[in-house]
Amino acid sequence: MKILEERIQKDAAVLPGDILKADSFLNHQIDPELMMQMAEEFKRLFVNEHITKILTVEASGIAIACMCGYVFHVPVLFAKKAKTSNLSEDVYCAPIHSYTHQTDGTVRISKQYLNAHDRVLIIDDFLANGCACQALIALCRQASAQVAGIGICIEKSWQEGGKQLRGAGYRVESLARIASMENGTICFLK
């Protein structure tokens, strides 16, 4: 998606450890017009998949997931990283590793919101090693829900996540696929 690539070139920064900082428009301060354009592109890509639910993980995937829920006219469900008092004990749980924060944890969703009738579109802001997507897929398996596709805003294609997910048979559509960020220069796959 050309407009996203241009925005990355203009406003993102490459940090040590292969981190792409896109927080001025994607996952801290949010550009809602860009988010809507990305959601419309996901709708175009997955229009024939009969999506019934958008699934993401808190927190940075929620903004794009909500825009996708709006354009698909379906509910948005996000996996919670913290066990809260308002979340019942009747939950699906999966382990998750955060590439950005280098931490391990557990994500959970209430069983009442995901079931075998759902065709799920997983949405996230970044794809690196695929840990978040794998955790969301595990939650879908527990619920017997079908993963109809995975939509990613920015994929770091030199890392293994996209390759592993595609190799496992999942349809992964990334709006911007970065080939490299060597010496702070962002290069996209063509």
Residue, then its C-alpha position, 0 to 999 in steps of 0.5 A: m500500500k503506497i500511502l503506508e509505505e510513504r508514511i513509513q519513509k516519512d515518519a518512522a524511525v529505525l531503532p536498535g534491535d530491528i525495531l521500527k518506531a511508527d508511534s507517530f501515526l500507527n500505535h501511540q499517536i494514531d492517524p485515523e484517516l490512514m487507519m481508515q484507508m488501511a481498513e478499507e484495503f483489508k476489506r478489499l483483500f478479504v471481502n469474500e471471506h465472510i468474516t464474522k469477527i475481527l481479532t487482535v491483541e491489546a494494545s497496539g492492534i486495537a485501533i486498526a482492528c476497530m476500523c476494520g470492524y467498522v468497515f466489515h460491520v462485525p464485532v472486534l475482540f481483543a485478547k487481554k494480556a492482564k487477568t482482570s477482575n471483570l474477566s470471568e474465569d471461563v476463558y481461552c488462554a494462550p502463551i505469548h512472547s512480545y518481540t518489542h518488549q522481550t517479555d513472555g505472558t498469557v493472553r486470554i479471551s472470554k469464551q462467550y465471545l468466540n465460538a465455532h461459528d466464527r470466521v476470524l480475521i486476525i489484525d495486527d499492527f506489526l508482524a515480526n516473529g509471528c508470536a502474537c499471531q500464533a497466540l491468536i491462532a491458538l485461541c481460535r483453535q480452542a474455540s473451534a473458530q476458523v481463521a479466515g485470514i491475517g491482516i498486518c499493517i507492517e511486516k518485517s519480512w526478513q524475520e520468520g513470522g510471515k514465512q512460518l504463517r504462510g507455510a502453515g497455510y494461513r493467508v497473510e496480507s501485509l500492507a507494507r512489507i519491509a525487506s530490510m532496515e540496514n543502516g537505518t534505511i527502510c527498503f520495501l519488498k516489491 
